[in-house]
Amino acid sequence: MAVWLFTVSSLIAGLGILFAFKRLMRGLTYRIKRNEFHFKGLQKDQIRFFIQVGLIEAIPIFMIILGFMFMGEENLSVASLIVPLLIILAVIVFSFLQIQKAKAEVMEVASNLNPEELSYVKSLSFIGYMTVLGIPILAIVAIFLV
């Protein structure tokens, strides 16, 4: 049961935060297209994104805590861990590809930005990687601890 709690928590967190990140990048693209690229508006969007990340991660963190509580109760073979690990790896690969796609879409529109603004867009993509991939990587480590 603990393995599946870790797997479901990584699904919820990975895909939920990916949805919020893609929404942030769509908003960024919209601002660039309308020539409204100013840091005050971007800070507001980024604050909204981090609040969404916190709300989305609440249930997966609770599920991971439950998973650690139920960790020693079952005897699992290595073969029974393959499917959960494959699901988590699929979430990681899918999220990575979607973040790359969202970054490429923004960079396509952002050709008229100065280097400082372009570095902001690149740093947003790194923030996306870390927030989306945090819980799935934690779930993989937790599964290996089982």
Secondary structure, DSSP 8 states (H G I E B T S, - for coil): -HHHHHHHHHHHHHHHHHHHHHHHHHHHHHHHHTT---HHHHHHHHHHHHHHHHHHHHHHHHHHHHHHHTGGG----SGGGHHHHHHHHHHHHHHHHHHHHHHHHHHHHGGGS-HHHHHHHHHHHHHHHHHHHHHHHHHHHHHHH-
